Amino acid sequence: MTRMLQTIASLALLAFASLTQAQNQGEQKQVFGDYEVHYIGLNSTFLTPETAAAYGITRSKALGFVSISVLKNVAGEPLPVAMTASVEGQLRNLIGQAKTLTFNEVKERNAVYYLTTFRFDDGDLYHVDLQVSPEDSSQTFNVKFSQKFYEEE
């Protein structure tokens, strides 16, 4: 029971961080018909030590963290439904250096997250290019966003 409460608290924190970040930068999602792909990029130090440990994420001032979730609007459901998906992508800096992102799937009660981390240079702008394929669809959605990452203590 304690593990479940920690996990729920971790999800609540992740959702809060996502909402706070979304308020600061505008809503961070892209819509593809009935599907919504939500994304957030943070410095890993924004995660509490407990949340980072729960997801196996190292906290470091120069380590970025990206979380992706896929939701589907389903007739008869009051809220969008979390979907499993294939998530692949790359991260590029302004001079074109690219890094392949490897995502880990995390399933929690009614949520599914795809998480990855990467090293970054303080204050650099990064372009994230993702290919997201929901499990129940033959479509692949191209999700692109850019974000600056800063070292935090």
N, C-alpha and C positions, 0 to 999 in steps of 0.2 A: 504494500500500500504506500509506503514511503517513497519508493521509486516512482510510482505513478504520480504522486503529488509533486515530486521534483520535476518530472517530465511536463506535467500540466503547467507548473510555474515557469518552466523554461519556454514553453510554447507561448504563454501569455507575455513573457518578456520579449520574445522574438516578434510577436504580433505588435506589441507596443512600440518596439523600436522601428518596425516597418511603418506603422501609422505615423509616428513622429517624423521619420525621414520623409515620408510621402507628403506630410504637411509642409515640410521645409522646402521640398523640391517639386511640388505638384504630384499628382497621383502617378505612381510608377507601375503602370500596367499598359498592355497593348491588347486590344480586342480583335478577335478573328471570328466573326459570326457568333456562335453560341459559346465560344471559348474566350477565357481571359487568361493572359500570362502575366503574372505579377512578379516583379523583381525588385531587389534591393541590394545595394552595395554599401558596405560599411568597413571601417577599420575594425579588425578583430578585437581591439581593446574595448569597443562599445559593448561587447558581450560580457556578462558577469562571468567570473571564474567558474561558477556552478553550471551556467548554461553552456559555456565553451567545453567544459569537461563532459557534460551530458552528450554532446554531439561530436566529441573527439576533435575539437578545434583548438589549435595552439593560439594563445593570445600573444600578440607581438605588435609593437608600434609600427612596424613596416610590413604587416601582413594584412591583406585585404580579404574580405569575406563577401561572397555573393550567394543570395538565396533566391530560388526560383520556385514558383508554385503555379499550377495549372488548374483552373476552375472551369466548370461547364454549367451554363444555365440550362436547367432541365425543367420541362413543363411539369407543373404540379409540386415542385420543390420551392419552398420559400426563399432559400438561399442557394447560391451556386454550389455545386458539388465538386469536391477535390478529386482530381484525376491523376492517375499514374501516367508517366510519359517517358519518352526517351529525350534526354537533354544533352546536346553536344555544343561545343563552341570554342571560340578563341577570344583572347584578349590582346589588343595591340596598343602600343604607345604611339606618340606622335611621329617618331622616326620610323615606324613600320615594324619594329620588332614584335613578333607574335609569340604567344604562348597558348598551347592547347589547354583548355580547362577540362578537368575531370570532375564530374559531379557525383556525390554520394546521395542515394535516396534515403530519406528518413520518413517513416510512416508513423503517425501519431493519431490515435482515435479517428477523427474526421478530417485529418489534414495530411498532405503529402508535400514534402519539401525536397528540393534538390540543392545541395550545398557544395561549395568549393571555396578554396582559399588560394591566394597567390601573393608573391612578394611584389612590392611596388616601390617606386622612388617618390619621396615626399613632394607633394604638390603637382605631380604629373597628371595629365589627362589621359584616360584610357578609354578605348572604344571596345565595347563588348558586342560580339556577333554570335548569336545563338541560333540553333536549329532545334525546334521543339516539336515533337511528334506525339500527340496524345495517344494513349493505348487504344482507344476505341475509334480512332480515325486513321484514314490513309493519308491525311494531309500533314505537311510539315510547315510550321510557321517560322518565319525569319524574324527574330526579335533583335533589335539593335538599340543600344543606348550608349551614351558617353558619360563619364563621371571622373571628377578629380578625386584623388585619394590623398589624405594628409596623415602624417605620423602624429599619433596621439600618445600621451603618457598614460 
